Amino acid sequence: MRKYFEFDRHGTTYRREIIAGLTTFLAMAYILAVNPNILSGAGLPPELQAKFPPHDAVFTATALAAAIGTLIMGIVGKLPIGQAPGMGLNAFFAFTAVLTMQIPWQQALAGVFISCTLFLILSLTGIRSQIIDAIPQNLKNATTAGIGLFIAFMGLKNAGIIIDSPATLVTMGHLSFKEGMDATQILGVKNALLAVFGLLVTGVLLARRIHAGVFLGMLVTAIAGMIFGVVELPSQVVSAPPSLAPTLGVALPYLLDPSVIFSQGMFIVVFTFLFVDFFDTTGTLLGVCNQAGLLKDGKLERPGSALASDAVAGMAGALLGTSTTTSYIESTAGVAAGGRTGFTAVVIGIMFLLSLFFFPLLSVITPAVTAPALIIVGVLMASSLRNIEWDKLEEALPAFLTMLMMPLSSSIAAGIACGFIFYPVTKACKGQAREVHPAMYVLFVIFLVYFIWFRE
């Protein structure tokens, strides 16, 4: 084992790798509660929830996908990186593909599988670097920031801190008790206050550089919710994992149906999954490995293996019943604790397998409890705004529209499309048309056609 993972070369030990693995797992563990809530439409009216996959099966799919993906990354990619269903990608799956575009969730899983298959092909060829070069860096940064704003907005809505308004579309929810409130309104205020409390706790923990701050913040929030009667106590702690039958392999019939694969909306779904996963994974791998000192001349030693591991993990997750599985930036927590080899990832994968048996505890993880995690993740993703060239309007305008349209339209795809439409136009008007990669003009036409003729 030591020889396979090259402990001596990296100057590490079993103890250090195990501690690193446990650290990263705690930093990532929030996804076990957040992903099932998002993909199952938790917090939405019952008639809308019927359009989403069942919560319990998604939990099992999430834990298994994370375990399989992380083990593949550790054993094949030999990197100390954890994998799990990605934030942002799960929001696109639920709120854009299923809720807005009205695509059956089983078909959306097929879209995940196709996008990850394309990702695998791109990872094993030289096309990967060409695609990275084709997309302007400002649009990449804007996409990350926009997804962060969208996720944070979902968290605020789920907690009742932001509510709908006939006059202004959205407004602040009630954060105090008033005379004449019914039981539902009182519970809404309690949930909003609980989320505010959780946000403060999580923010303080992360400000104190506690790597598992998001997970611990959810834990403290859930306990506070139980103490004040906002969250019900769990009936048990340990049980057999929920059945995977409702989601296992349901994407396969859609993958075998050409009329579904080549339908109007499927291109947008597949492209968005592929685009976000592609650049998010590349950035995460480079960032984590750079911190760990695993880059040679600024590049990964085995980029094909690492990216292929990520792609295969996504394909497995789609067949199990969850949105795209991808590499997690929270892996930097384990690297900071000393993780340097794939053995760290093996430890993370084992922990995700063990988590399958603690499903009953998730009953205390309500939308109000997960809201702080969504908001904090949004803050972290929005940090990429600092890398946008705001002093160049031809770059700033498409980037701003990309970022802004995601939360306002409740669609990550719409934000990406707006940016890709405006970018060639602003660059051409600036007299810089030749600086735009030909692929951007192709995408400009595709998205313009989609908005004019095909978008419902």
C-alpha positions in Angstrom: 0.0 0.0 0.0 2.8 2.4 0.9 4.6 1.6 -2.3 1.5 1.9 -4.5 0.6 5.4 -3.1 4.3 6.4 -3.0 4.3 7.5 0.7 8.1 7.9 0.8 8.2 10.1 -2.3 5.6 12.4 -0.9 7.0 12.3 2.7 3.7 11.1 4.3 2.5 8.5 6.7 -0.7 6.4 7.3 -1.6 8.6 10.3 -1.3 11.8 8.3 -3.3 10.4 5.4 -6.1 9.1 7.6 -6.4 12.4 9.5 -6.4 14.2 6.1 -9.2 11.9 4.8 -11.3 12.4 7.9 -10.8 16.2 7.7 -11.9 16.3 4.1 -14.9 14.1 4.8 -16.2 16.3 7.5 -15.7 19.3 5.2 -17.8 17.6 2.5 -20.3 15.7 4.7 -22.9 18.5 4.3 -23.6 17.2 0.8 -25.3 14.1 2.2 -28.1 16.3 3.5 -28.1 19.1 1.0 -28.1 17.1 -2.2 -31.1 15.0 -1.4 -33.0 18.1 -0.3 -32.2 19.9 -3.6 -32.8 17.0 -6.0 -36.1 16.0 -4.2 -37.5 19.5 -4.3 -37.7 19.8 -0.5 -39.6 22.9 0.5 -41.6 23.0 -2.7 -45.4 22.4 -2.7 -46.4 18.7 -2.8 -47.7 18.9 -6.4 -44.2 20.2 -7.6 -42.3 17.7 -5.4 -44.0 14.9 -7.4 -41.8 15.9 -10.4 -38.6 15.1 -8.5 -36.9 11.9 -7.5 -37.7 10.5 -4.0 -35.5 11.9 -1.2 -34.5 8.7 0.4 -33.3 7.0 -2.8 -31.3 10.2 -3.7 -29.5 10.0 -0.3 -28.3 6.5 -1.0 -27.3 7.5 -4.6 -25.4 10.5 -3.2 -23.5 8.5 -0.6 -22.7 5.7 -3.1 -21.7 8.1 -5.9 -19.4 10.0 -3.5 -17.8 6.8 -2.3 -17.3 5.3 -5.8 -16.1 8.6 -7.3 -13.7 9.3 -4.4 -12.3 5.7 -4.4 -11.7 5.9 -8.2 -9.9 9.2 -7.8 -7.8 7.8 -5.0 -6.9 4.4 -6.6 -6.7 5.4 -10.2 -6.0 9.1 -10.1 -3.8 8.8 -7.0 -4.8 12.2 -5.8 -6.0 13.3 -2.3 -9.3 14.6 -3.7 -12.9 13.8 -2.6 -15.8 13.6 -5.0 -19.5 14.0 -4.6 -22.5 15.4 -6.5 -21.5 19.0 -7.3 -23.2 22.1 -5.9 -24.6 24.2 -8.7 -25.0 21.2 -10.9 -27.6 19.8 -8.6 -29.3 23.2 -8.6 -29.4 23.3 -12.4 -30.7 19.7 -12.4 -33.6 20.5 -10.1 -34.6 24.1 -10.7 -33.7 24.5 -14.4 -33.9 21.1 -16.1 -36.8 19.6 -14.1 -38.7 22.6 -12.8 -38.3 25.2 -15.5 -37.7 23.2 -18.6 -40.2 20.5 -17.5 -37.8 17.6 -18.4 -38.6 14.4 -16.5 -35.9 13.8 -13.8 -35.2 10.4 -15.4 -34.3 12.1 -18.6 -32.2 14.7 -16.8 -30.2 11.8 -15.4 -29.6 10.6 -18.9 -28.4 14.1 -19.7 -25.9 13.8 -16.8 -24.7 10.5 -18.2 -24.2 11.8 -21.7 -22.3 14.9 -20.5 -20.0 12.8 -18.4 -19.4 10.4 -21.3 -18.4 13.4 -23.4 -16.2 14.6 -20.6 -14.5 11.2 -20.5 -13.8 11.4 -24.3 -12.5 15.0 -24.0 -10.3 13.9 -21.0 -8.6 11.2 -23.0 -7.9 13.3 -26.1 -6.2 16.6 -26.8 -9.5 18.4 -27.3 -9.6 19.3 -23.6 -7.0 22.0 -23.8 -8.5 23.5 -27.0 -11.9 23.9 -25.3 -10.4 25.5 -22.2 -8.6 28.0 -24.5 -11.8 28.7 -26.4 -13.9 30.0 -23.5 -12.9 33.4 -22.2 -11.6 33.4 -18.6 -13.9 36.2 -17.6 -17.0 34.1 -18.6 -15.5 31.2 -16.7 -15.2 33.3 -13.6 -18.7 34.8 -14.1 -20.2 31.4 -14.4 -18.8 30.3 -11.1 -19.9 33.5 -9.4 -23.3 33.3 -10.9 -23.9 29.8 -9.7 -22.8 30.9 -6.3 -25.4 33.7 -6.3 -28.1 31.3 -7.6 -27.3 28.7 -4.8 -27.3 31.4 -2.1 -30.7 32.7 -3.4 -32.1 29.2 -3.2 -30.9 29.0 0.4 -32.5 32.3 1.3 -35.8 31.2 -0.3 -35.8 27.7 1.3 -35.3 29.4 4.8 -38.1 31.9 4.2 -35.7 34.8 4.6 -36.6 35.8 1.1 -40.2 35.3 0.0 -42.3 36.1 -3.1 -44.1 39.4 -3.5 -46.7 40.4 -6.1 -45.4 43.9 -6.1 -41.6 43.4 -6.3 -41.3 39.6 -7.2 -39.3 39.0 -4.0 -39.0 40.6 -0.6 -37.7 40.0 2.9 -39.6 37.4 4.9 -40.9 37.9 8.4 -38.2 37.8 11.0 -40.3 38.7 14.0 -43.6 37.5 15.5 -46.7 39.6 15.0 -50.2 39.5 16.3 -52.7 37.6 14.1 -50.1 35.1 12.7 -51.4 31.6 12.1 -49.4 28.5 12.9 -47.9 28.3 9.4 -46.6 31.9 9.6 -45.2 31.4 13.1 -43.3 28.3 11.9 -42.0 30.3 9.0 -40.6 32.9 11.3 -39.0 30.2 13.4 -37.4 28.6 10.4 -36.1 31.9 9.1 -34.6 32.8 12.5 -33.0 29.3 12.8 -31.4 29.8 9.4 -30.1 33.2 10.4 -28.6 31.7 13.6 -27.1 28.9 11.5 -25.5 31.4 9.1 -23.9 33.3 11.9 -22.5 30.1 13.5 -21.2 28.7 10.2 -19.7 32.1 9.3 -17.9 32.3 12.6 -16.6 28.8 12.4 -15.2 29.4 8.9 -13.8 32.7 9.8 -11.9 30.9 12.6 -10.5 28.6 9.8 -12.3 25.5 11.1 -12.2 23.3 8.0 -15.4 21.3 8.9 -17.2 24.6 9.6 -20.1 24.0 7.2 -20.8 20.5 8.5 -20.4 21.6 12.2 -22.6 24.7 11.5 -25.4 22.4 10.2 -25.0 20.2 13.3 -25.2 23.1 15.7 -28.2 24.6 13.8 -30.0 21.2 13.9 -29.5 20.9 17.6 -30.7 24.4 18.2 -33.8 23.6 16.1 -34.5 20.5 18.2 -34.1 22.4 21.4 -36.6 25.1 20.4 -39.1 22.7 18.8 -38.5 23.8 15.2 -36.9 20.5 14.2 -38.3 17.1 15.2 -36.1 14.6 17.0 -35.0 11.6 14.9 -36.7 8.3 15.7 -33.4 6.4 15.5 -29.8 6.8 14.7 -28.7 3.8 12.7 -30.6 1.8 10.1 -30.2 -0.1 6.8 -29.7 2.3 3.9 -32.8 3.3 2.0 -33.6 1.4 -1.2 -32.0 2.6 -4.4 -34.6 1.0 -6.6 -36.6 4.2 -7.4 -33.5 5.8 -9.1 -31.2 2.9 -10.0 -30.8 2.7 -13.8 -33.9 4.7 -14.6 -31.8 6.8 -17.1 -31.1 3.8 -19.3 -34.4 3.7 -21.3 -33.9 7.4 -22.2 -30.3 6.8 -23.3 -31.6 4.2 -25.8 -34.3 6.5 -27.2 -32.9 8.8 -30.0 -36.0 11.0 -29.9 -35.1 11.9 -26.3 -31.3 12.3 -26.8 -31.7 14.6 -29.8 -34.7 16.6 -28.4 -34.6 20.4 -28.3 -34.0 20.8 -24.6 -31.5 18.0 -24.2 -28.7 19.9 -26.0 -29.0 22.8 -23.4 -29.0 20.3 -20.5 -26.0 18.3 -21.7 -24.0 21.4 -22.7 -24.6 23.1 -19.3 -23.7 20.0 -17.3 -20.6 19.5 -19.5 -19.6 23.2 -19.4 -19.9 23.7 -15.6 -18.4 20.3 -14.7 -15.5 20.7 -17.2 -14.2 24.0 -15.9 -15.1 23.4 -12.3 -13.2 20.1 -12.2 -10.2 21.5 -14.0 -10.0 24.5 -11.6 -10.5 22.3 -8.6 -7.9 19.8 -9.6 -5.3 22.5 -10.3 -6.1 24.4 -7.1 -6.0 21.4 -4.8 -2.9 19.9 -6.3 -1.1 23.2 -6.4 -1.7 23.6 -2.6 -0.4 20.0 -2.1 2.7 20.7 -4.2 1.7 18.0 -6.7 2.1 20.1 -9.9 5.1 19.9 -12.1 5.7 23.1 -14.1 2.1 24.2 -13.3 0.6 21.0 -14.7 -0.7 17.7 -13.3 1.5 14.7 -13.8 -1.4 12.5 -14.8 -4.1 14.8 -16.0 -5.9 12.2 -18.1 -6.2 9.8 -15.2 -7.5 12.5 -12.8 -10.1 13.9 -15.3 -11.1 10.4 -16.4 -11.7 9.4 -12.8 -14.0 12.4 -12.4 -15.9 11.6 -15.6 -16.4 7.9 -14.7 -17.6 9.0 -11.3 -20.2 11.2 -12.9 -21.4 8.4 -15.2 -21.7 6.1 -12.2 -23.6 8.7 -10.3 -26.1 9.2 -13.1 -26.9 5.5 -13.2 -27.3 5.4 -9.4 -29.7 8.4 -9.5 -27.9 11.7 -8.7 -26.7 14.8 -10.5 -23.1 15.2 -11.7 -20.4 13.9 -9.4 -17.3 16.1 -9.4 -14.2 17.0 -7.5 -14.6 19.1 -4.3 -12.6 22.1 -3.5 -13.2 21.2 0.2 -10.3 18.7 -0.4 -8.0 21.6 0.4 -9.0 21.0 4.0 -7.4 17.5 3.9 -4.4 18.8 2.0 -3.9 21.4 4.7 -4.0 18.5 7.3 -1.2 16.8 5.4 -2.9 14.6 2.7 -0.7 14.1 -0.3 -1.7 10.8 -1.9 -4.6 8.8 -3.1 -4.8 7.0 0.2 -6.5 10.2 1.6 -9.2 9.7 -1.0 -9.6 6.1 -0.1 -10.3 7.1 3.5 -12.9 9.6 2.4 -14.6 7.0 0.2 -14.8 4.6 3.1 -16.4 7.3 5.3 -19.0 7.9 2.7 -19.8 4.2 2.6 -20.2 4.2 6.4 -22.5 7.2 6.3 -25.1 5.1 4.4 -26.1 3.6 7.7 -26.8 6.9 9.4 -29.7 8.0 7.2 -32.2 8.5 10.1 -30.2 11.4 11.3 -31.0 13.3 8.1 -34.6 13.8 9.4 -33.2 16.7 11.4 -31.7 18.4 8.4 -34.5 20.5 7.2 -34.4 23.3 4.4 -33.8 25.8 7.2 -30.8 23.8 8.5 -29.2 23.5 5.0 -29.9 27.1 4.0 -26.7 28.4 5.8 -24.6 25.9 3.9 -26.1 27.0 0.6 -25.4 30.6 1.4 -21.9 30.0 2.5 -21.1 27.9 -0.6 -22.5 30.8 -2.6 -20.1 33.2 -0.9 -17.1 31.0 -1.6 -18.1 30.6 -5.3 -18.8 34.3 -5.7 -15.2 35.1 -4.8 -14.2 34.5 -8.4 -15.8 38.0 -9.1 -12.5 39.5 -8.1 -10.8 38.0 -11.2 -13.1 39.6 -13.8 -11.7 42.5 -15.7 -14.3 45.1 -14.7 -12.4 47.9 -16.3 -13.0 46.5 -19.8 -16.7 46.9 -20.6 -16.5 44.5 -23.5 -15.5 41.8 -21.0 -17.4 43.0 -18.0 -20.9 43.3 -19.7 -21.1 39.6 -20.8 -19.7 38.5 -17.5 -22.1 40.6 -15.5 -25.1 39.3 -17.5 -23.9 35.7 -17.1 -23.7 36.2 -13.3 -26.9 38.3 -12.9 -29.3 36.2 -15.1 -28.7 33.0 -13.2 -30.5 34.0 -10.0 -33.0 36.3 -11.7 -34.1 33.7 -14.3 -33.7 30.8 -11.9 -31.7 29.2 -14.7 -27.9 28.5 -14.8 -28.3 27.7 -18.5 -30.0 31.1 -19.2 -27.1 32.9 -17.6 -24.5 31.0 -19.6 -26.4 31.6 -22.8 -26.7 35.3 -22.2 -23.0 35.7 -21.7 -22.2 33.6 -24.7 -24.5 35.7 -26.9 -23.2 39.1 -25.7 -19.5 38.3 -25.7 -18.9 38.1 -29.5 -21.1 41.1 -30.0 -19.3 43.4 -27.5 -15.9 42.2 -28.7 -16.8 42.8 -32.3 -18.2 46.3 -31.5 -14.9 47.0 -29.8 -13.0 46.0 -33.0 -11.7 42.8 -31.5 -13.7 40.3 -33.4 -10.6 38.3 -34.4 -9.7 37.8 -30.7 -12.9 35.7 -30.3 -12.4 32.0 -30.7 -14.5 30.5 -33.6 -16.2 28.2 -31.2 -17.7 31.2 -29.4 -19.4 32.3 -32.7 -20.8 28.8 -33.1 -22.2 28.9 -29.6 -23.5 32.4 -30.2 -25.7 31.2 -33.1 -26.9 28.1 -31.2 -28.0 30.0 -28.2 -29.6 32.8 -30.2 -31.6 30.2 -32.2 -32.6 28.5 -29.0 -33.9 31.7 -27.4 -35.8 32.9 -30.5 -37.4 29.6 -31.7 -37.1 26.8 -29.2 -37.4 28.2 -25.7 -40.9 27.9 -24.3 
